[in-house]
Amino acid sequence: MRLAHIAIDLSPLRDVPAFRIVFTARLVSLFGIGFTMVALPLQVYAITGSSFMVATVAAAAGVSTFCGTLAGGLLADRMDRRTLMVIGRAAGTAAFAALAVNCAVPGGPYLAVIYGAAVVNGLIGAFSAVALQAAAPGLVGKDRLAATGALIALTTQLGSVLAPALGGVIIAAWGFGVNYTVTAAASALTTVVVARLPPLRPGAGDGKAPIAAAIRSGLGFAARHRVVGPLLLLGFAQLLFATPQVLIPQFTAEVLGGGEGTAGLLYTAPAVGAVLGSLTSGWTGRVHYHGALLPVVVAVCGTAVAGFGLSPWPAAAFAVLVVLGFAEVTEEILRYSLLQAHTPDPLRGRVNSLWTAQATVGTSLGAMTLGALAPLVGPVAAIVAGGALTVASAAAVAALFPGLRAAWPSGEAAAGAGEPERR
């Protein structure tokens, strides 16, 4: 196979100026999140010396982001998505600027400012992320959905891998104030850039319906649609069971006999695989059987998790976690293309917010599930069980939902917001 057939497809960036703006804004936004992900807990711990206080600020940011995601999905189907992006970016800029000033005021920094900025950025800043996801498919067209999904996945991996490391370097060299100032400046720049987009109004739908009715409409569509519902179910099962990261410290110490260095390498392995998967994702835009392929890829995720649990050496564990990351990003690209192609534009805000929210909830529940199971059966059995349940879930969804197996990313989306395709 020629390299050009597997290399990541950059045509959305090359051919669609509006998507270039969206891509840049998302990348800078994720780097800002990565910077603060490092800075907030370190600063709170430096002030209080309490891990409990660190956990509370993380919880405040997480809960506000979850609420902002759901609210942003509803708003993205009722108002101009460009305006929503600008509001979200401007709120993030204000929050980062407040954190920078908080480092310089006499008697500071103050914990109340840190909590307030975390909540504002989580709640209102989430509007921008949801509006961006809802707007992107309309900018690039259905024939580039897989390529768009790969580029969005790449921004996520770069933001999660490089941003925390770079943020830590800035803090070590110049302190928290410089970290927040750089983040605020970058966020301000993206606010100006996003404002240059054309209006991105959602398609005609139930945007003027009462809020409760609009929420029911979005949930009902996701639950009844023959492709969207199984996609969300399959993704939730993967997040719930294929989450071995929470047990890496215990597995490293008790099974592999390694220390912090080994654990750190194992934590980076899925990101390495995900970046490799994104950079070699060009083939995903050239195949049409995404629906049939998706459960297979999720089963590969489960197999890799089980392989990690059975790994006797650090090198083997690292290798299968690279495979896990590769399969996870491939699953994300395939699911993105199907989800966007089969969701009508007037519902994309709500459906994308459900997708994002389920990732947050599923990851947390998955960590809790394996964390609770490990003391009962040991880390090896818990990890292998998670992998086996992932494979079983993929097989069950594939068997029970033929609409998903037959789904193509170029297939026609549902006829309208009020007429979901049934299974």
N, C-alpha and C positions, 0 to 999 in steps of 0.2 A: 504494500500500500504506500502510495506517495505521501511525503510529509505534508504536502498542501491539503491532503484529504483529512488529515487528523489534527493539524494545527488549529488553534482556536480561531474562529471566524470573527474577524474584526470589521466586517462590512457595516454593522450598525453604527460603529464609531466613524467609519470612513464616509458613509453615504448619508447619514441622518444628523445634521447639525444640532437639532433639538435634543437628540439622545446623547450627543457628546456633552452637552450642558448638564443633563440629568446624571450621566455617568460621573462626571467630574464632581458634581455636588454631592453625590452619594459617597464617593471615595473620600473626599475631604471630611464629610460628616462622620464617616466610620473612623477615620483617623482621630477626629476630635473625641469620639466616644472611647477609643483606645487610650488616648492620653489621660482622660479623666478616670477611666477604669483603674489606672495605676495610681493616679494622684490622690483621688478621694480617700481610698482606704489608708494609704500611707500617711496622708495629712491628719486624718482623724485619729489614727493610732499614735502619731507623734504628739498630738494635743492631749489625748486622754490616756494613752497606754492601755486601752481596753479593747480586746477583740470583740466584746459584746457590742460596743459602740460602733465598731467597724461594720458589724453585721447589721445593725439597725439602719445605718445610712445606706447600705447596699439594699436592704429590704425596702426602704423608702423609695429609692430610685427604681427598683424592680416593679413595685406595685404601681407607681405612677406611670411607668412606661407601659405596663399592661393596660391600664385604664385609658391612657392616651392613644394606644393602638386601636382599641375598640371604638373610642369616640372619633378618632381620625378616619376610620373606615366609613363610618356613617356620614361624616362631613364631606369626605371625598366623593360621595355619590350625590351630594346636594349643592355643591358650590364649585367654583373654578379651582381646579387642582393646583394651578400655578400659584394662586393666592394662598392656598393652604401651605404649599411648600415655603413660600416667602415668610409666612407667619411662623412656621416651625423653625426655620433657620434663624429668623430674627430673635425668637425666644431663646434659642440656644446661644446666640451671640451675647445676649443680655446676661444669661446665666454664667457663661464663662467669664465675661467682663466683671461681674460681681465677685466671682471667686478670685480673680486677679487683684481687684481692689481690696478684697478682704485680707489679702496677705500683706498689704501695705499700711492699713489703717492702724493708728495707735491702739495698743491693747489687743489687736487681733492676732491671728484670725479667730473669728467667732464661729462656734458650731452652728448657731441658728442660721447663719448665712450659707454655710455648706449644705445643711439640710434643705433650705429653701431653694437653692440653686439646683440641687439634685432633683427635687420634685418638679420644678418648672421645666427643666430640660427634659426630664422623662415624660412629663404629661404633654406639654405643648410641642416639644421637639419631636415626639413620635408622629405628630401630624404630617411632618415633612416626609418621613420614611414611607408611610402608607400612601400618601398622595403620589409619591414618585412611583411606587410599585403599580398603582392603578393606572397611571398615565403612560408608562413606558410601552405597553403593548400597542396602544393606538398610534404611537410615534413610529414604530419600526415595521408594523405589518405582520401578518401571521407567518409569512415565509421566513422571518428572521427571529421567531420566538426562541428557538433553541439557542441560537447564537447570543441573543440578548440575555437569556438565563445564564449562559456560561460567563458572560462578562459581569453580570451582577454577582454571581457566585465568586468570581475572582476578586471583586472589590471586597467582599466579605472576608475572604481568606487573607488578603493583604492587610486589611484593617485589623484582623484579629491576631495576626502573626507579627507584623512589623510595628504597628502603632504602639502596643504596650512596651516593646523593647525600646523604641525611640523615645517614648514618653519618660521611661525610667532613666535614660541617659540624660535627657534635659533636666530632670529633677536633680540628679546627682551632680550635674555640672553647675546649674544656675538656680535651682530651687523651684518651689511650687509656683511662685508668682510668674516666672517666665513661662513655665508650662501652660498655665491658664491664659497668659497673654497671647502666646502663639496660637493656642486653640481659638480664642476669641477673634483674632485677626483673620484666621483661615475661615471661620464660620461667617464672619462679616463679608468676606470676599464671595463666598458661595451664595449668600443672600442677594448680593448685587447681580451675580451671574444668573441665578435662577429667575430673577425679575425680568430678564431679557427674553425669556421664553414667550411664545405666543400664548394666548388664552387656551386653557386645557379644560374646557367644560365637559362634564359627563354627558353621555347620551341621554336621550329622553327616556324616563322611566318613572319610578315612584318617588322621585326626589322631593315632591311637595307633600307627600303623605305624612300623617302624624308620626312622630319618632317611634312610638311603640310598634306601629304597623310596618314601618320601614325596617325595623330590627327583625320582626317576625318574617318579613319577606326575604331578607338576606339569609336568615337561618333556615327557613323552609326551602329555599333554593338549594343551599348547600346540602341539606339532608336528603332531598328527593332526587337530585340530578344523578343520572346514571354514570357520569364520569367524575364530577366534582366531589360528590359524597365519598365514593371509594378512595379517591386520592387523599382526602383529608384523613380518612380512617387509616389508610396504609401508612401515611406519614406519622400519625400519632402512635401507631404500634411500633414503628421503628424507633421513635424517640423514647418510648416507654421502656423498651427492652434492650436496644442496642446502644447502651450508654455505659461502657466499662470504665470511663475516665475516673469516676468517683472512687473506684477500687484500686487505681494504679498505685497509690502509696502503700497500701497493705499488701497487694500482690507483689510489688517490687521487694518489699522487706521480707515477707514470709516465704515466697516461692522462688524468686529469682536471686535472693540474697544480695540485692544491690542497695544503694543509698540514694541520696537526693539527686546526684548527677544522673543516675540511671532513670529515676522517675521523671526528671526533667526532659530527657531524651524521648521517653515514651509519650509524654504529653505533647511533644512537637510532632510526633510521627503522623497522626491523622491530618494535621495541617499540611505537612509535606505531600502526602498523598492527594489531598484536595487541590493543592496548587498544580500538581502534575496532571490531575484529572481535568482541571479547567483549561490548562494550556494545550491539552491534546483532545479537546472536545469537538473539533470540527466535524467529526463523523456524525454527531447527534443531529445536525441539520440536514443530513443526507439520507437518513433512514426515516420511515414513516410509521413503523410499528411501535411507537413509544408506549402505548398502553399495554401491549403484550410483554414488552421488555422490562417495564418498570418493576413488576413483582420479582422478576429474576434478579435484578440489581439489588433490591432490598434483601432478597435471600442471600446474596453474596455478602452483604453487610453482616447478616446474622452469622454466616459461616466464618467470616473474619473475626467476629467477636468470640465465637467459640474457639477458634484457633488461637486467639490471644490467651484465653483461659487455660489452654492446654500446652502453651509454650514453655519449654524447660529452660530456655536461655534468653538473655536480653536481646540478642540479635534477632532471634526468631520472633519474639514479641514485637520488636520494632517493625519488622517486615510485615507482619499481618496487620498491624495498626496503620501502616502506610496503605495497604490494600483497603482497609476500612475507610480511610479518608477518601481514597480514589472512588470507591463505590458510593459513598455518601454524596459527594459532589455530583457524580453522574446521575444519581437518583434525583437530586435537587434540580438539575437542568431539565431532565425529562418531565418531572412533575410540574415545573414552572411552565414549560411550553404547553402542556395539556391543560393546566388550570386556567391559563390566560386565554387559550383558544376556545375553551368551552364555557367561559363566563361572559355574559353580555356586559358591555361597557358600563351601563347604569348600575351594575352590581359589583363591579371590580373592587371598589373601595372596601365594601363590607366583606367580600370573600377573601381579599388579600389580608385584611385585618384578622380574620379568623385563622388564616394560615400562619401569620406571624404570632398571634396569641397562643395557638396550639403548640408552636415550637417552644415558647417560654414555659408553658404549663407542662408539656410533655417531658421536656428535659429535666425540669425540677422533680416531677413525679418519678421519672426513671431513676434519677440519682437516689431519691429516697427509697425506692423499691429495692434496688440492689444493695444500698447501704443497710437496709433492715434485714435483707436476706443473708448477707455475708456472715454476721455473727452466728447464725443458726446452722449454716451448712458449710461455711468456709468460703474464701474468695474464689477459689477455682470453680467449685460447683455453682456458685452464684453467677459468675461470668458465663460459664457454659450454658446454664439454664437460660440466661438472657439471650444468648445467641440462638439457641434452639427455639425459643418462643418467637423470635423475630422471623426465623425461617417458616415456622408453622403459621404465623400471622400472614405472611406474604402468600403462602399457598392457599390459605382460607379465603383471602380477599380475591385472589385470582379465580378461584373456583366459584365463589358466590356472586361475583359481579361481572358477567360477560360484557357489559357495556364498557367497562374499563379495558378489558382485553382487546376490544375492537377499536379503541379510540386512537385517532391520529391527531397530531398537532395542527394539521391543516384542515381538519374537519370543521364543519359549520358549527358555530356556537349556538346556544339556545335561541329560539326565535324572539324571545323578549323576557323582560325581567319577571313578568308574572306567569310565564309559561315554561317552567323548567322541563328539560327532557327527563322522563322517568326511567328508572332502571328496567 
